[in-house]
Amino acid sequence: MKKIIFTIIMITNFAYALNVGDTISKPLQDKLNIQSNKVYVIDFFAAWCVSCKIELPLISKVNNDIDKSKYKIIGVNVDEDINEGKDFVKQLDLNFDIVYDPKNEVISSFEPIGIPAIYFVKDLKIEKVIFGAVHGIDDKIISILKDMEK
């Protein structure tokens, strides 16, 4: 049922979705605690997402290796039950900041076409987006961050 509701929300609001080149609004900046002085990797995930279970530990690995003065990883958990989300984060021992979004206040602004979804934000603008599962996501994230330095 969660997946069906999520899909309906995505389809009906797609026209309002944030896309590459769009600036993150001030209210959304505040919810995510982002500023213009870093590059952010914002990863939307949920406990029911099989691919997320594979990718999230790799993203934690990336978080161990990045220069925190330049980059910050933020996970956005979209589980309706916040305790389920917190249990999932604890089970995976994630080592980056997590924003819990049980009422879909954050994800409704981004409206990704699926989960997992990773947004790369520089100077408060969306520079790149990855939708869906990616084999070797850790290497892909590092590669994109290096490209964004240019």
C-alpha positions as CSV (number, residue, x, y, z in Angstrom):
1,M,0.0,0.0,0.0
2,K,2.9,2.4,0.8
3,K,4.4,1.9,-2.6
4,I,1.0,2.5,-4.3
5,I,0.4,5.8,-2.4
6,F,4.0,6.9,-3.1
7,T,3.6,6.2,-6.8
8,I,0.4,8.1,-7.0
9,I,2.0,11.1,-5.2
10,M,4.9,11.0,-7.6
11,I,2.7,10.9,-10.7
12,T,0.3,13.7,-9.7
13,N,3.0,16.1,-8.6
14,F,5.7,15.4,-11.2
15,A,5.2,18.8,-12.9
16,Y,6.3,20.5,-9.6
17,A,9.4,18.3,-9.0
18,L,12.8,19.8,-8.5
19,N,15.1,19.1,-11.4
20,V,18.7,19.6,-12.4
21,G,19.4,23.4,-12.3
22,D,16.7,24.2,-9.8
23,T,17.6,26.0,-6.6
24,I,16.6,24.5,-3.2
25,S,14.1,26.8,-1.5
26,K,14.9,28.5,1.8
27,P,12.3,26.4,3.8
28,L,13.8,23.2,2.3
29,Q,17.3,24.4,3.0
30,D,16.3,24.8,6.6
31,K,14.7,21.3,6.8
32,L,17.8,19.7,5.4
33,N,20.2,22.0,7.2
34,I,22.1,22.9,4.0
35,Q,24.1,26.0,3.1
36,S,25.9,27.3,0.0
37,N,29.4,26.5,1.3
38,K,29.3,22.7,0.6
39,V,28.4,20.1,-1.9
40,Y,25.6,17.9,-0.6
41,V,24.7,14.3,-1.5
42,I,21.0,13.9,-0.6
43,D,19.8,10.3,-0.6
44,F,16.1,9.4,-0.4
45,F,15.5,5.9,1.0
46,A,13.1,3.7,2.9
47,A,13.2,0.5,4.9
48,W,11.0,-1.3,2.3
49,C,13.4,-0.5,-0.5
50,V,15.5,-3.6,-1.3
51,S,18.1,-1.6,-3.3
52,C,18.5,0.8,-0.4
53,K,19.6,-2.0,1.9
54,I,22.5,-2.7,-0.5
55,E,23.4,0.9,-1.3
56,L,23.2,2.6,2.1
57,P,26.2,0.8,3.6
58,L,28.3,1.8,0.5
59,I,27.2,5.4,1.0
60,S,28.3,5.2,4.7
61,K,31.7,4.0,3.3
62,V,31.8,7.1,1.1
63,N,31.1,9.2,4.1
64,N,34.1,7.8,5.8
65,D,36.4,8.8,2.9
66,I,35.1,12.3,1.9
67,D,36.5,15.6,3.0
68,K,33.8,16.8,5.4
69,S,34.9,20.4,5.0
70,K,33.7,20.2,1.3
71,Y,31.0,17.5,1.2
72,K,28.1,16.4,3.3
73,I,25.9,13.4,2.9
74,I,22.3,13.6,4.1
75,G,19.9,10.7,4.1
76,V,16.2,11.3,3.9
77,N,14.2,8.4,5.3
78,V,10.6,8.5,3.9
79,D,9.1,5.6,5.9
80,E,5.6,6.5,7.2
81,D,6.4,5.0,10.6
82,I,9.3,7.0,12.0
83,N,10.3,4.1,14.4
84,E,10.6,1.8,11.4
85,G,12.9,4.3,9.8
86,K,15.0,4.7,12.9
87,D,15.2,0.9,13.3
88,F,16.3,0.6,9.7
89,V,19.0,3.3,10.1
90,K,20.2,1.7,13.3
91,Q,20.3,-1.8,11.7
92,L,22.5,-0.5,8.9
93,D,24.6,1.6,11.3
94,L,24.5,4.6,9.0
95,N,27.1,7.2,9.8
96,F,25.7,10.3,8.1
97,D,23.0,12.8,9.0
98,I,19.4,11.5,8.6
99,V,16.3,13.6,8.2
100,Y,13.1,11.7,8.9
101,D,10.3,12.6,6.6
102,P,7.3,10.5,7.6
103,K,4.8,13.1,6.3
104,N,6.6,13.4,3.0
105,E,7.3,17.1,3.5
106,V,10.8,17.0,2.0
107,I,10.3,14.4,-0.7
108,S,7.2,16.1,-2.0
109,S,9.4,19.0,-3.1
110,F,11.9,16.7,-4.9
111,E,9.3,14.2,-6.2
112,P,11.9,11.6,-7.4
113,I,10.6,9.1,-9.9
114,G,11.7,6.3,-7.6
115,I,13.6,5.2,-4.6
116,P,16.5,5.2,-4.1
117,A,17.1,8.7,-5.4
118,I,20.3,10.7,-4.9
119,Y,20.6,14.4,-5.6
120,F,23.9,16.3,-5.8
121,V,23.5,19.9,-4.7
122,K,26.2,22.6,-5.1
123,D,25.6,26.3,-4.3
124,L,22.1,25.3,-3.4
125,K,21.4,24.1,-6.9
126,I,20.7,20.6,-8.1
127,E,23.6,19.6,-10.3
128,K,22.9,15.9,-10.9
129,V,20.4,13.2,-10.0
130,I,20.6,9.4,-9.9
131,F,17.3,7.5,-9.8
132,G,17.1,3.8,-8.9
133,A,19.7,1.2,-7.9
134,V,23.3,1.6,-9.2
135,H,25.8,-1.1,-8.9
136,G,28.9,0.3,-7.2
137,I,27.1,3.4,-6.0
138,D,30.1,4.3,-3.8
139,D,32.4,4.6,-6.8
140,K,29.8,6.5,-8.8
141,I,29.3,9.1,-6.0
142,I,33.0,9.7,-5.7
143,S,33.3,10.1,-9.4
144,I,30.5,12.6,-9.5
145,L,31.9,14.6,-6.6
146,K,35.3,14.8,-8.4
147,D,33.6,16.0,-11.6
148,M,31.7,18.6,-9.6
149,E,35.1,20.0,-8.3
150,K,36.0,21.1,-11.9
